[in-house]
Every structure is written in C-alpha cells, then in structure tokens.
Amino acid sequence: MIKIFCPDECLGSLFDVDLDELWQKGYRGIILDIDNTLLPWASDTLDQDTIIWVKRAREMGFRLCLTSNALRERVEKIAAALDVPAVASAIKPRKKPFRQALRLLQTQPRETVVIGDQMFTDILGGNRMALYTILIDPVAAEELKATKVMRLIERRIIRRLSRKGNISESAARRRLAKSKG
Ligand SMILES: [Mg+2]
C-alpha cells in the first residue's frame, strides 16, 4: 500500500536528473511540476539554470509538459516563458491531468517520466498512471499551509520507505533535513 507513494528515484534537484540515462532507457516524455520543482512557490521568476535545463532536455528530443495545481494565469506565464504546453488547475493526484499531459506529449505511460517535489500529488498521481516517478527536494521552504501539513505525513512515509529499503538512507536523510518546517 505504502508503495504507491514510493518514487522510482529520490533526488536533490532537477539538476540531478540523469537525462542521458532516461533517454537510453527509452523515456521520451517528461511531465514537470512547477511550484517548488522549477521555482519557489512564492516566486514567478525562473532562474537561468532551469531554463537551460529545459532547453537541453528538448534539444535531446524529450517532449515536455507542465502540470500544476496552481491557477491558470500563473501556469500559463511559466509555460510561455519555457515555451512548453501545460495543464493548469490540475488537481493532482487525480488521473485526469496526467492523461491530459500524455495526450499533449503524445507518449505512452511507459515512456513518460514525472518530476515533482510532492509525494501526495506528483508521485502518487504518477504511480497511479504507471509513469516513471522522480521525487526531488522542494527548491524553497515556503509553501501553502495545507502543503506544510502534508509534508509532516510525507516525512513519516519517507522514513518508512527508507526503513524498508525503498528509498536510500542518504536520500531520505537529505530530504528529511531539507523539509524540516
Ligand atoms: Mg510542487
């Protein structure tokens, strides 16, 4: 049961994602979360490294799509800045926004990766759709109050997954240290 929350990889940031390896393994589509994955929740400016990362992924041949539970206006602004399609007001972990994203990407679930900072939206939703899921540490500590509450439960699950050997001890330790409220 707890396995449904378990990411395939647990990394520090977007920049730790091994795009070459993903490509070699046959992945062609990447669904990206926005808030605290691409930029801080409280910011609307993408940093240069993130823009370059997205550009490089596209140059490699990956198709990218943003999905965010945030409101349309914010999502469209970020999508326009990166020149990628987006699904806004997504209500992850529901399956619908992931299906919409797959349609935009024109990829199959087995060749699609989802990258996000939240276990209960990005990872749960991705796992429900049988996508390859990558959990990254949130880029900033600031977030919605409701998210902070979810983080407490998330921490407990991360500890359990680590004890069971599903998440490496070092990844769990790093994440728990960073997500301390
Ligand atoms: Mg997020």
Residues whose N, C-alpha, C, O or C-beta is under 5 A from the ligand:
A	BS01	MG	D33 I34 D35 N36 T37 D117 Q118
